[in-house]
Amino acid sequence: MRGGDENEDGPVLCWRCGHPYTGDSRSVPRAEECAACHADLHVCRMCEFYDTRVARSCRETIAEEVKDKERANFCGYFRISAARGPAATDATAARAQLDDLFGIGGGQAGAHGTPGAARQALDDLFSLGESGTRDKQS
């Protein structure tokens, strides 16, 4: 019998906080919660079929649609996936990278230090003059 906190891909981590799941990963009860943050674990975000790039965010073609991907559900096709881990969405990660690039937010300053400096660099790149129109070059 396989150990409770790992499946073929490694340890199963809570989708919200990343805390290891210590239950039996072969059969996750609908009411199962993370021991650390109490997030539901029998959720689409923890399923190996969850994929935001496909319709209904599910690669299982005959499963009924689940609207809330972060709440416990009764899907009979649910298979927990170790690959899911904490919930840093692609959009959140991309936004953080942009903020770092332009020196916005709490991350380290980007290549231009401040948003104003980033704007000036952008204006310089496209040769925008004080009037906001393109300077004519000779």
N, C-alpha and C positions, 0 to 999 in steps of 0.2 A: 504494500500500500504506500502510496506517495505521501510525502510530508505535506502538512497543511498549508504552509505559507509560500509554497513555490509551485509553479507549473512548468511546462516545458521551456518557457522563455526566461525563467528566473522568478524572483520574488514578486508577488502580487502587491501593488501599492494602491492606497486609497487615491481615487481620482481627484479629491479636493486637497488633501494635506500631505500625501506621500507616505503616510504611516503604513508599515507592513501589515498585510492581512494575515492573521494566524489561523483562520478557519480552514476547512476543507475546500480547496479551490475547485474541486470537481463538482460540487453541489452547493451553491450559495443560496441560502434561504431568502425569500423575498423580503423579509423584515430585517435582514442582516445590516448592521451599522458598523462604521469605523469606530474602533475603540478610542481613538484620540479625538476626532472632531464630530463624531456621531452622524456623519453623512451616510445616506443610503448607499449600499454597495451593489444591490441587484438592479443596476441602472444601465442604460444604453452606453454611457460614457465609459463603463468598465467592460463592455462586451467586445469580443474580437470582431464582430460584424459592424461595429460602429465606424463610420467613415463619412466625414462631412463632404466629401467630394462626390457622393452619389445621392440619388433621390432619397428623400426621407432620412438621410444620414445612416442608412442601413444597407449592407451588402447582402443580407438574407432576403431574397426576393419574395418569399411567401409569408413572411412575418407581418402581423398587423402593425400599422403605424403607431408609434408612441410619440405623443406630442412633446412631453417634458422629458428630455434626455438625462436629467439629473435627479429624478425621483424614482423610487421603487416602482416596478411594474410587474406584470404577470407574463411577460414574453417567455414562451416555451423554448425558444431558440437561443436564449441567453447562454453564452459561454464566456466566462471571465478571462480577461487577457492581462498578462503581466506587463505588456508593452504600454499600457495606458498611463500609469503614473499620475502625478499631480496635474491639475487642470490649468495648464498654461496654454491657452488657445493660440492657434496660429496668428490670429489677428492681434492678440495681446503681445505676443512675442515680436511681431513685425512692427507694431507701434513703438515698443520699447527700443528697438534698434533705430528707428527713425528719430526718436527723441534723443538718443545718445549721439547720433550723427550730427544733429543740429544743436546739441547742448541744451535741450529742454528737459525740465523735470529733475528728479533726484539723482539720476545717473551721472556718471562722470561726463565732463564737458566734451563735446564732439570736436571735430577738426577746427571749428570756427568759434568756439567758446560760448557765445551768446546768440540768442535768436536774431538780434540786430546785426551782429557780425555775419551770421549766416545769410541774412537777407542781402547785405551789402556784397558778399561774395557772389551771390546769385545774380544780382544786378550787374556786377562787374563782368561776370561770365557772359551775359547777354548784352553787354554794353548799353545799359539803360542809363540815360542821363537823368538830371534832376527833374525834368518834366515827365519822366516815366515813359519817354519814347526812345526808340533806338537812335543812338548817336550815329551820324553818318561818318563813315571812315573814308579817307582819301586814298 
